[in-house]
Structures are given as structure tokens and as C-alpha cells.
Amino acid sequence: MLKLSYFKLLSVIFLGFFLTNCASIVSDATQVVSVETPNCKGAKCRMSNSEGIFYIQSTPGSTAIQKAYGDLTITCEKDDYSFTSIHKSKANMATYGNIIFGGIPGALIDGGSGKGYDYPTLLINGLSCRN
């Protein structure tokens, strides 16, 4: 009887650790995003977040970026014009799975790694090449 209770306890602990890292297991650390500058085609853009710096050589364009909990800052330039936009990340479904299945530790891990968050896939920067 004591061995069965010990086995149940170990099983619960193991499952708890396994289920609390949901986004870290099922989500990727990168995400492909597209950047558009509707009022100034062909702009060069620099994107940055806490995980790195990423570039779009000409808008509209797409690239893979590292996910992060924090905002993604995009600065687009063409000729003498420049515009900076800020885009927020949002918790993805895997993060909600952590919360539902007892994952405060998992939610912290996923938040720290950025895997539990996504940016919008289409990012619009308000750069205008007109006066």
C-alpha cells in the first residue's frame, strides 16, 4: 500500500513538471513576420526586441525573428524619411495551457524564453515618403 502511494506521488510530480513546460515543448523560438509600409514601398527596416536585431531589406518583406515577451520595435527608413512603430507580443495558446494545467513554473519558463508569446504576423509601419 505504501509503495502504491509513493508511485502515485512520483507520477503526479513527474506529470506536473512535464505539463508545466507546454510552450517550451510545442512552440518554436522563432516566428516569421511580414512588414509593410503602405505609404512608402521599398523601405529598409530594422526590428529589435530583447532577443536580437532583425532586418527587412525592402518592404513589403518577411523574415524570421526570435520571439520575446517584450515589444518589437520597428524602424523603417527610405531617403530622408524615418518612422518607428512598436508592436506588442501576446500570450499564445500554449501559455494558456500552462495556466490551465497548473503551470506557474511553466508559464515563467515560457515567458522567459519567449516561446509562450507571438507577435502579429503582419506588422504595419506608418512610414510615409510624402510630405
C-alpha positions in Angstrom: 0.0 0.0 0.0 2.8 2.4 0.9 4.6 1.6 -2.5 1.4 2.4 -4.4 1.1 5.8 -2.7 4.7 6.5 -3.3 4.3 5.6 -7.0 1.2 7.9 -7.3 3.1 10.8 -5.7 6.0 10.4 -8.1 3.6 10.2 -11.0 1.9 13.4 -10.0 5.3 15.2 -9.6 6.5 13.9 -13.0 3.4 14.9 -14.8 3.4 18.3 -13.1 6.9 19.0 -14.4 6.0 17.6 -17.9 2.8 19.6 -18.3 4.2 22.9 -17.0 6.6 23.4 -19.9 4.0 23.2 -22.6 5.0 26.1 -24.8 8.7 25.2 -24.5 7.9 21.8 -25.8 5.3 22.5 -28.5 6.3 26.1 -29.7 9.2 27.3 -31.7 11.5 30.1 -30.5 11.2 31.9 -33.9 8.4 33.3 -35.8 8.1 34.6 -39.4 6.6 38.1 -39.6 5.9 40.3 -42.6 6.5 44.1 -42.5 4.7 46.6 -44.8 5.0 50.3 -45.2 1.8 51.1 -47.3 2.8 54.7 -47.8 6.4 54.1 -48.8 7.2 50.9 -50.6 10.8 49.7 -50.8 11.8 50.9 -47.3 14.6 49.3 -45.3 13.5 48.2 -41.8 15.3 47.3 -38.6 13.4 45.3 -35.9 14.6 44.7 -32.4 13.4 43.0 -29.2 15.1 41.6 -26.2 16.3 38.6 -28.2 18.1 40.4 -31.0 18.1 42.6 -34.1 16.5 41.6 -37.4 16.3 43.3 -40.8 14.0 43.6 -43.8 15.9 44.8 -46.9 12.9 46.1 -48.8 9.2 46.4 -47.9 7.0 44.6 -48.2 9.1 41.8 -46.9 9.2 38.9 -44.4 11.8 37.4 -42.1 12.2 35.1 -39.1 12.6 36.7 -35.7 13.2 35.4 -32.2 10.1 35.5 -30.1 10.2 37.5 -26.9 7.8 38.6 -24.1 8.6 42.3 -24.7 7.7 44.6 -27.5 9.1 44.5 -31.1 10.4 47.9 -32.2 10.5 48.5 -36.0 12.3 51.5 -37.5 11.8 51.8 -41.3 13.7 54.3 -43.4 13.8 55.5 -47.0 15.6 58.5 -48.4 15.4 61.1 -45.6 12.2 59.7 -44.0 12.1 57.5 -40.9 9.3 56.1 -38.7 9.4 53.9 -35.6 6.5 51.6 -34.6 6.1 49.4 -31.6 4.3 46.1 -31.7 3.3 44.1 -28.6 3.6 40.3 -28.2 0.7 38.4 -26.9 0.5 35.1 -25.0 -0.2 32.2 -27.3 -2.4 29.1 -26.8 0.4 27.0 -25.2 0.8 29.6 -22.5 -2.9 29.4 -21.6 -2.4 25.6 -21.5 0.2 26.2 -18.8 -2.1 28.3 -16.8 -5.0 25.8 -17.0 -2.9 22.7 -16.2 -1.1 24.1 -13.2 1.8 25.7 -14.7 3.0 28.7 -12.8 6.6 27.4 -13.2 6.0 26.5 -16.8 4.4 29.9 -17.5 7.5 31.5 -16.1 9.8 29.4 -18.2 7.8 30.0 -21.4 7.7 33.7 -20.6 11.4 33.9 -20.0 12.2 32.0 -23.2 9.7 33.9 -25.3 8.2 30.7 -26.7 4.9 31.4 -25.0 4.3 34.6 -26.9 3.7 35.6 -30.5 3.7 38.9 -32.5 1.1 39.7 -35.1 2.2 38.0 -38.4 1.6 41.2 -40.4 3.2 44.3 -39.0 2.4 47.7 -40.4 4.9 50.6 -40.1 3.5 54.1 -40.7 6.4 55.4 -42.7 5.3 57.9 -45.3 7.5 59.1 -48.2 5.2 62.1 -48.9 5.2 65.5 -47.3 
